[in-house]
Amino acid sequence: MKLFLVLTLYISFFIIFQYAMHRLNVKGIRKIKKKLRKWNKAYKKASDELGLKLIPNKTLIGESQHITTHEMEGSLDGVQISVTQKRYSDSTASTPAFIYIRQSIDSAIMGFMKIYRESTFNQLQRKIGIDDFMIGDEAFDRAILLQTTRPYAMTALLSPVVRKSILNLSPLSNYFEISNSWFKVSMNDGDAFNSQDLIVAIRSVATISRELTTRKDVKKMLAGNIISEPLPAVCLKNIEMAVTRFPVDEELAQALETRLDDPDLVIQIESARHLKEPGMRHLSSLLETSTWMDSTVQALIISILGNNSHKASIPIFLDIYSQTDNRTVRIEILKAFRIFSDGALSPMLIDQLSSGDPDIVIHAIEALGTCGTVDAVEPLHAVFTKSSQPDYINAAQHAVASIQARLGNVERGWLSNAEYRDKEGALSTVNCAEEGSLSMEKIDGESQKSNHETKNGMR
């Protein structure tokens, strides 16, 4: 009797369980059919708007439970697109299906590259310096991770249009990846799924794919980005990549010239520094006409003009030097004067030897080595005979040696003007040279012998 009761309970439980599962299954089928009608409308609207071919869905119900497939394919803006939606047999009504957008690409210019969405793991990688290529767009760099072996090509690819398309795609997908050979996007079809999101995602894929496959000339791409890029940091990245990878030819020069009137002063400076004489004239004009300029920027412009030997800037430099107390700016001016090698600067540089700033004195001495005239010799000689500063002494000795190499040859290693021509070892005038001028003594044997006899007679 007990056994009969146990069997009866077991069979009853089994029947109830099967009935419940059947009802749940029927309910699940109804939910999926409801979703299927929603998907049909969404896919129909997307295919009509985008001009893609819609392949009717297939719904199989049986041992395999439910497998629902939508497909769209065709050409969008010259790019072949394939869209597939799949729900697998172990899915439930509450489990989203996945929509796959795939695109084969061939972008030989990129070397190895990978663009994909930021994740918690990727953020950790970035913090420790792995895969940390930044384009300079803060919103983009926060959301997207970039890997590349050719930073200049990646920079060229990431135009404003491409970055916008990637950012539009990112929140709509659970996963996407762009590489040299493919473009994969995965979306889910949960309750928030709608035709507009699908349309935006497909358009973004087409735009990015077109940019990847049709733009082959990296230099032209960089030049175009320089002209059109609205974000200063990204524009600077494009300038950097362009001028370090390619010579500044007419095409790049024209692109750089368009940024000379940019509201961002740093972009103006970076563009001008690569434009040779036209760029130097622009920087010189900035120094002369700017009513207010940060001393750091001012020092940068002076350094660029100095390194490019733009002597036309000398009057502007002298004016700035007389008006500023900023030592960094003054030191950059003195460094530029050293490069200019202009004797007209000698009096001004001699005056700086009495400065109370040791760095100013050192740079003035070094500049006198290239700019100093004979009048600079006595002050320099006084520096290395009277100073107790080793840096002063060494710099002054080198400056005198440089002047000696440029202006004459002496026995003791220092020069003099007319006032000191009678001192032993000073450079003397020969054949009644004008007062204050320099001359080279004859070095033949007879002359040396005559001078030696004369000196002995004087003794």
MARVOBA-531573 format. One record per residue (C-alpha): residue in one letter; y, x, z. Coordinates in nm, 4 decimals, decimal comma, m for minus. Last residue first. Layout:
REM residues N
A|Y|X|Z
...
END
This chain:
REM residues 459
R|9,5525|11,4995|m2,1514
M|9,7619|11,4056|m2,4504
G|9,6158|11,6999|m2,6408
N|9,2624|11,5814|m2,5637
K|9,3470|11,2292|m2,6888
T|9,4885|11,3717|m3,0119
E|9,1824|11,5875|m3,0651
H|8,9478|11,2902|m3,0255
N|9,1575|11,0746|m3,2575
S|9,1505|11,3450|m3,5210
K|8,7717|11,3892|m3,4895
Q|8,7107|11,0118|m3,5225
S|8,9339|10,9997|m3,8292
E|8,7573|11,2904|m3,9886
G|8,4091|11,1543|m3,9190
D|8,4658|10,8186|m4,0808
I|8,5071|10,5165|m3,8517
K|8,8457|10,3974|m3,9564
E|8,9916|10,1658|m3,6928
M|8,9756|9,7914|m3,7566
S|9,2993|9,5973|m3,7331
L|9,4522|9,3194|m3,5243
S|9,8024|9,1761|m3,5386
G|10,0479|9,1407|m3,2499
E|10,3127|9,3548|m3,4104
E|10,2670|9,3943|m3,7840
A|10,0382|9,6711|m3,8965
C|10,1980|10,0151|m3,9112
N|9,9064|10,1910|m4,0788
V|9,6743|10,1156|m3,7923
T|9,7138|9,8836|m3,4985
S|9,5012|9,9451|m3,1945
L|9,2013|9,7605|m3,0481
A|9,1863|9,8619|m2,6866
G|8,9650|10,1502|m2,5750
E|9,2467|10,3343|m2,3988
K|9,5468|10,1117|m2,3445
D|9,8309|10,1620|m2,5912
R|9,7533|9,8386|m2,7787
Y|9,8067|9,6262|m2,4732
E|10,1380|9,4518|m2,5627
A|10,0393|9,4439|m2,9259
N|9,7400|9,2222|m2,8610
S|9,4266|9,3287|m2,6838
L|9,0549|9,3100|m2,7383
W|8,7658|9,3780|m2,5053
G|8,4350|9,5597|m2,5453
R|8,5290|9,9029|m2,4124
E|8,5001|10,0687|m2,7546
V|8,6376|9,7931|m2,9726
N|8,5469|9,6058|m3,2896
G|8,7506|9,3128|m3,4278
L|8,8233|8,9441|m3,4664
R|8,5013|8,7464|m3,4893
A|8,2577|8,9753|m3,3116
Q|8,5186|9,0656|m3,0520
I|8,5927|8,6978|m2,9930
S|8,2229|8,6399|m2,9324
A|8,1994|8,9384|m2,6970
V|8,5019|8,8088|m2,5089
A|8,3350|8,4698|m2,4717
H|8,0081|8,6271|m2,3567
Q|8,1912|8,8308|m2,0922
A|8,3824|8,5200|m1,9807
A|8,0635|8,3122|m1,9466
N|7,8881|8,5854|m1,7475
I|8,1837|8,6356|m1,5134
Y|8,2478|8,2655|m1,4599
D|7,8823|8,1980|m1,3830
P|7,8682|8,4949|m1,1453
Q|8,1695|8,3607|m0,9471
S|8,3513|8,6439|m0,7700
S|8,6366|8,6365|m1,0169
K|8,8774|8,9256|m1,0598
T|8,7302|9,1388|m1,3385
F|8,5376|8,8647|m1,5217
V|8,8238|8,6165|m1,5140
A|9,0995|8,8725|m1,5744
H|8,9289|8,9769|m1,8979
L|8,9286|8,6115|m2,0025
P|9,3008|8,5807|m1,9351
E|9,3637|8,9098|m2,1249
V|9,1450|8,8177|m2,4209
A|9,2823|8,4710|m2,4905
D|9,5915|8,5954|m2,6708
V|9,3680|8,7662|m2,9288
T|9,2569|8,4210|m3,0414
G|9,0012|8,1995|m2,8727
C|8,8312|7,9178|m3,0655
T|8,4636|8,0177|m3,0685
G|8,4362|8,2083|m2,7391
L|8,7326|8,0098|m2,6116
A|8,5058|7,7029|m2,6076
E|8,2685|7,8802|m2,3685
I|8,5590|7,9678|m2,1370
A|8,6818|7,6056|m2,1453
H|8,3307|7,4827|m2,0685
I|8,3059|7,7130|m1,7640
V|8,6549|7,6217|m1,6394
I|8,5914|7,2472|m1,6701
D|8,2650|7,2872|m1,4825
P|8,4339|7,4815|m1,2021
D|8,7003|7,2112|m1,1493
G|9,0164|7,3632|m1,0000
S|9,1577|7,4253|m1,3446
S|9,3291|7,7596|m1,4019
L|9,1107|7,8449|m1,7002
Q|9,2183|7,5099|m1,8534
D|9,5491|7,6595|m1,9708
I|9,3607|7,9094|m2,1872
L|9,1904|7,6148|m2,3607
M|9,5250|7,4599|m2,4573
P|9,6490|7,7931|m2,5924
S|9,3253|7,8522|m2,7950
L|9,3090|7,5123|m2,9674
A|9,4860|7,6364|m3,2793
G|9,2023|7,8864|m3,3215
D|8,9638|7,6082|m3,4276
S|8,5932|7,6734|m3,3696
F|8,5101|7,2975|m3,3942
I|8,1818|7,3326|m3,2015
R|8,3495|7,4743|m2,8908
F|8,6156|7,2049|m2,9243
A|8,3421|6,9397|m2,9084
K|8,2098|7,0840|m2,5832
L|8,5655|7,0816|m2,4452
I|8,6000|6,7152|m2,5409
E|8,2658|6,6314|m2,3786
I|8,3836|6,8085|m2,0598
R|8,7042|6,6043|m2,0544
V|8,5152|6,2764|m2,0936
T|8,2788|6,3668|m1,8103
R|8,5704|6,4857|m1,5950
N|8,7539|6,1527|m1,6101
D|9,1179|6,2308|m1,5309
T|9,2369|6,0994|m1,8640
Q|9,5782|6,1162|m2,0311
S|9,6054|6,4765|m2,1525
Y|9,2422|6,4856|m2,2646
I|9,2831|6,1594|m2,4575
D|9,5789|6,2979|m2,6537
L|9,3991|6,6227|m2,7240
F|9,0916|6,4353|m2,8438
I|9,3005|6,2157|m3,0745
P|9,4703|6,5227|m3,2251
I|9,1258|6,6894|m3,2728
S|8,9599|6,3911|m3,4449
A|9,0149|6,5291|m3,7952
K|8,7881|6,8134|m3,6864
H|8,4764|6,5995|m3,7271
S|8,2200|6,8688|m3,6535
N|7,9297|6,6160|m3,6519
N|7,8261|6,7218|m3,3015
G|8,1857|6,6794|m3,1911
L|8,2215|6,3312|m3,3371
I|7,8964|6,2240|m3,1699
S|7,9974|6,3754|m2,8350
I|8,3393|6,2111|m2,8492
I|8,1757|5,8737|m2,9196
L|7,9413|5,9148|m2,6231
A|8,2248|6,0227|m2,3897
Q|8,4227|5,7103|m2,4797
V|8,1186|5,4913|m2,4231
T|8,0720|5,6416|m2,0760
S|8,4473|5,6179|m2,0074
D|8,4468|5,2443|m2,0808
M|8,7059|5,1620|m2,3415
W|9,0371|4,9847|m2,3135
T|9,3206|4,9726|m2,5654
S|9,0894|5,0826|m2,8454
T|9,2956|5,2076|m3,1401
E|9,2446|5,5837|m3,1294
L|8,8895|5,6014|m3,0023
L|8,7724|5,3266|m3,2374
S|8,9501|5,4979|m3,5289
S|8,7590|5,8180|m3,4593
L|8,4368|5,6194|m3,4571
H|8,5196|5,4612|m3,7929
R|8,6189|5,7936|m3,9456
M|8,2909|5,9408|m3,8232
G|8,0953|5,6584|m3,9849
P|8,2659|5,7068|m4,3197
E|8,2009|6,0835|m4,2913
K|7,8281|6,0685|m4,2045
L|7,6866|5,7150|m4,1858
H|7,4223|5,7702|m3,9162
R|7,6638|5,7794|m3,6195
A|7,8393|5,4685|m3,7511
S|7,5462|5,2324|m3,7013
E|7,4765|5,3502|m3,3464
I|7,8468|5,3264|m3,2583
Q|7,8967|4,9787|m3,4042
I|7,5771|4,8582|m3,2362
V|7,7047|4,9949|m2,9032
L|8,0371|4,8141|m2,9506
D|7,8730|4,4718|m2,9796
P|8,1140|4,2444|m3,1660
D|7,9819|4,3942|m3,4927
D|8,2496|4,5264|m3,7286
L|8,0533|4,8379|m3,8222
R|7,7359|4,6273|m3,8518
T|7,7578|4,5665|m4,2283
E|7,7932|4,9420|m4,2797
L|7,4429|4,9947|m4,1414
A|7,2865|4,7756|m4,4119
Q|7,4843|4,9532|m4,6849
A|7,3742|5,2903|m4,5496
L|7,0105|5,1754|m4,5434
E|7,0166|5,0865|m4,9131
E|7,2265|5,3888|m5,0160
D|6,9917|5,6353|m4,8488
V|6,9641|5,7118|m4,4788
P|6,6390|5,9069|m4,4830
F|6,3436|5,7076|m4,3471
R|6,1344|5,6974|m4,0287
T|6,3862|5,7995|m3,7617
V|6,6748|5,6144|m3,9291
A|6,4844|5,2886|m3,9766
M|6,3070|5,2783|m3,6394
E|6,6280|5,3375|m3,4443
I|6,8270|5,0880|m3,6501
N|6,5536|4,8257|m3,6045
K|6,5442|4,8842|m3,2279
L|6,9251|4,8605|m3,2140
C|6,9085|4,5229|m3,3909
V|6,6461|4,4092|m3,1405
A|6,8712|4,5038|m2,8471
P|7,1774|4,3409|m3,0081
L|7,0086|4,0036|m3,0806
P|7,1413|3,8349|m3,3970
E|6,9316|4,0299|m3,6526
S|7,0503|3,9606|m4,0085
I|7,1804|4,2907|m4,1456
I|6,9581|4,5241|m3,9429
N|6,6602|4,2973|m4,0133
G|6,7162|4,3234|m4,3873
A|6,7355|4,7031|m4,3676
L|6,4132|4,7077|m4,1646
M|6,2362|4,4900|m4,4227
K|6,3645|4,7050|m4,7092
K|6,2336|5,0149|m4,5335
V|5,8987|4,8475|m4,4688
D|5,8444|4,7416|m4,8304
K|5,5385|4,5117|m4,8271
R|5,6742|4,1692|m4,7343
T|5,4404|3,9199|m4,9002
T|5,1332|3,9248|m4,6774
L|5,2683|3,9382|m4,3249
E|5,5765|3,7264|m4,3908
R|5,3623|3,4637|m4,5614
S|5,1148|3,4644|m4,2737
I|5,3942|3,4127|m4,0196
T|5,5400|3,1205|m4,2112
A|5,2006|2,9577|m4,2778
V|5,0904|2,9897|m3,9149
S|5,4204|2,8422|m3,7955
R|5,3869|2,5504|m4,0381
I|5,0334|2,4809|m3,9116
A|5,1435|2,4874|m3,5453
V|5,4481|2,2665|m3,6089
I|5,2344|2,0113|m3,7982
L|4,9701|2,0050|m3,5234
D|5,2348|1,9577|m3,2569
Q|5,3856|1,6716|m3,4590
S|5,0462|1,5060|m3,5096
N|4,9829|1,4649|m3,1422
F|4,7612|1,6087|m2,8671
A|4,8874|1,5413|m2,5118
D|4,5669|1,3577|m2,4184
G|4,3600|1,6593|m2,5070
D|4,3022|1,7891|m2,8583
N|4,2852|2,1595|m2,7806
M|4,4430|2,4309|m2,9936
S|4,2882|2,7574|m3,1198
V|4,4722|2,9876|m3,3585
K|4,3275|3,2760|m3,5551
F|4,5151|3,4950|m3,8040
W|4,3006|3,7507|m3,9758
S|4,2727|4,0974|m4,1301
N|4,5465|4,3178|m3,9893
S|4,5632|4,1233|m3,6643
I|4,7175|3,8028|m3,5344
E|4,5588|3,6320|m3,2360
F|4,6009|3,2882|m3,0869
Y|4,4662|3,1118|m2,7822
N|4,5229|2,7939|m2,5848
S|4,7758|2,6880|m2,8463
L|5,0894|2,4742|m2,8499
P|5,2842|2,6981|m2,6092
S|5,2430|3,0022|m2,8391
L|5,3128|2,8455|m3,1783
N|5,6878|2,7972|m3,1405
L|5,7182|3,1493|m2,9964
I|5,5278|3,2891|m3,2955
S|5,7470|3,0988|m3,5415
K|6,0676|3,2159|m3,3698
R|5,9485|3,5754|m3,3742
V|5,8644|3,5515|m3,7460
V|6,2027|3,4021|m3,8420
P|6,4014|3,6530|m3,6321
S|6,2153|3,9398|m3,8017
L|5,9113|4,0885|m3,6327
L|5,7581|4,2581|m3,9374
A|6,0027|4,5494|m3,9480
T|5,9486|4,6210|m3,5787
M|5,5710|4,6215|m3,6321
A|5,6189|4,8623|m3,9230
Y|5,8330|5,1025|m3,7169
P|5,5910|5,0795|m3,4233
R|5,2985|5,1968|m3,6360
T|4,9843|5,2312|m3,4217
T|5,0328|4,8809|m3,2889
Q|4,9655|4,6527|m2,9939
L|5,2006|4,3707|m2,9007
L|5,1802|4,1193|m2,6160
I|5,3777|3,7955|m2,6369
A|5,5436|3,5726|m2,3775
R|5,7698|3,8102|m2,1837
D|5,8482|4,0231|m2,4890
F|5,9485|3,7155|m2,6883
A|6,1877|3,5825|m2,4256
E|6,3372|3,9289|m2,3705
D|6,3805|4,0170|m2,7393
G|6,3894|4,3993|m2,7351
I|6,0799|4,4645|m2,9499
M|5,8672|4,5970|m2,6667
F|5,5449|4,7937|m2,7086
D|5,3677|4,8131|m2,3711
D|4,9994|4,8099|m2,4546
I|4,9252|4,9858|m2,1235
G|5,2126|5,0929|m1,8975
I|5,0761|5,0001|m1,5537
K|5,2886|4,6865|m1,5388
R|5,1942|4,5989|m1,8964
Q|4,8246|4,5997|m1,8186
L|4,8852|4,3704|m1,5207
Q|5,0788|4,1334|m1,7449
N|4,7897|4,1433|m1,9914
F|4,5500|4,0315|m1,7193
T|4,7775|3,7421|m1,6266
S|4,8052|3,6446|m1,9924
E|5,0552|3,7094|m2,2732
R|4,9748|3,5637|m2,6135
Y|4,8574|3,7765|m2,9011
I|4,9774|4,0211|m3,1632
K|4,7426|4,2975|m3,2759
M|4,8132|4,5862|m3,5065
F|4,6356|4,8785|m3,6659
G|4,8172|5,0092|m3,9726
M|5,0869|4,7549|m4,0595
I|5,1597|4,8280|m4,4217
A|4,8143|4,7200|m4,5400
S|4,8761|4,3570|m4,4536
D|4,5844|4,1622|m4,5949
I|4,5472|3,8201|m4,4404
S|4,2736|3,5629|m4,3917
Q|4,4036|3,2455|m4,2255
R|4,2346|3,0265|m3,9712
I|4,3554|2,7240|m3,7790
Y|4,0930|2,6060|m3,5326
I|4,1222|2,2775|m3,3444
F|3,9094|2,2527|m3,0334
A|3,7621|1,9428|m2,8734
P|3,8857|1,8432|m2,5319
T|3,6327|1,7533|m2,2587
S|3,6995|1,4121|m2,1056
A|3,4704|1,2307|m2,3472
T|3,1954|1,4772|m2,2712
S|3,1038|1,7823|m2,4739
D|2,7442|1,9105|m2,4847
S|2,7042|1,8147|m2,8500
Y|3,0118|2,0011|m2,9704
R|3,3473|1,8648|m3,0726
K|3,5009|2,0418|m3,3720
Q|3,8367|2,0433|m3,5482
T|3,8981|2,2595|m3,8567
V|4,2202|2,3632|m4,0297
S|4,2202|2,5997|m4,3315
I|4,5461|2,7287|m4,4813
Q|4,6110|2,9131|m4,8084
V|4,9685|3,0401|m4,8140
G|5,2041|2,9743|m5,1069
D|5,4425|2,7613|m4,9018
L|5,1439|2,5581|m4,7805
S|4,8271|2,5731|m4,9878
G|4,5184|2,3683|m4,9080
E|4,2771|2,2730|m4,6349
M|4,2254|2,0071|m4,3758
E|3,9099|1,9378|m4,1771
H|3,8064|1,6958|m3,9076
T|3,4695|1,7225|m3,7380
T|3,3097|1,5154|m3,4637
I|2,9713|1,6082|m3,3211
H|2,8460|1,3548|m3,0677
Q|2,5007|1,3162|m2,9072
S|2,2641|1,5611|m3,0807
E|1,9815|1,3224|m3,0165
G|2,1759|1,0523|m3,1873
I|2,5346|0,9894|m3,2929
L|2,6863|1,1917|m3,5792
T|3,0524|1,1447|m3,6612
K|3,1828|1,3106|m3,9769
N|3,5563|1,3240|m4,0461
P|3,7009|1,2796|m4,3941
I|3,8376|1,5990|m4,5590
L|4,2150|1,5890|m4,5675
K|4,3773|1,7919|m4,8464
L|4,7072|1,9494|m4,7433
G|5,0501|1,8316|m4,8601
L|5,2184|1,9157|m4,5315
E|5,3568|1,5693|m4,4560
D|5,0552|1,3782|m4,5871
S|4,8043|1,6139|m4,4207
A|4,9852|1,5932|m4,0878
K|5,0089|1,2106|m4,0957
K|4,6414|1,1744|m4,1843
Y|4,5412|1,4270|m3,9172
A|4,7314|1,2405|m3,6478
K|4,6059|0,8974|m3,7581
N|4,2448|1,0142|m3,7723
W|4,2853|1,1897|m3,4368
K|4,3934|0,8666|m3,2682
R|4,1056|0,6745|m3,4260
L|3,8695|0,9468|m3,3060
K|4,0142|0,9252|m2,9583
K|3,9139|0,5602|m2,9428
K|3,5754|0,6439|m3,0875
I|3,5409|0,9169|m2,8260
K|3,6230|0,6735|m2,5490
R|3,3780|0,4157|m2,6858
I|3,1064|0,6783|m2,7107
G|3,1692|0,7779|m2,3516
K|3,1397|0,4153|m2,2378
V|2,8133|0,3851|m2,4275
N|2,6925|0,7041|m2,2653
L|2,8023|0,5874|m1,9243
R|2,6184|0,2590|m1,9806
H|2,3078|0,4428|m2,0946
M|2,3271|0,6802|m1,7995
A|2,3483|0,3800|m1,5667
Y|2,0516|0,2101|m1,7349
Q|1,8472|0,5299|m1,7132
F|1,9333|0,5683|m1,3450
I|1,8471|0,2039|m1,2713
I|1,5130|0,2369|m1,4491
F|1,4334|0,5637|m1,2673
F|1,5271|0,4140|m0,9312
S|1,3046|0,1141|m0,9944
I|1,0161|0,3381|m1,1022
Y|1,0518|0,5502|m0,7878
L|1,0795|0,2470|m0,5624
T|0,7678|0,0906|m0,7171
L|0,5764|0,4157|m0,6944
V|0,6666|0,4539|m0,3262
L|0,5700|0,0925|m0,2563
F|0,2328|0,1301|m0,4285
L|0,1632|0,4538|m0,2401
K|0,2347|0,2800|0,0867
M|0,0000|0,0000|0,0000
END
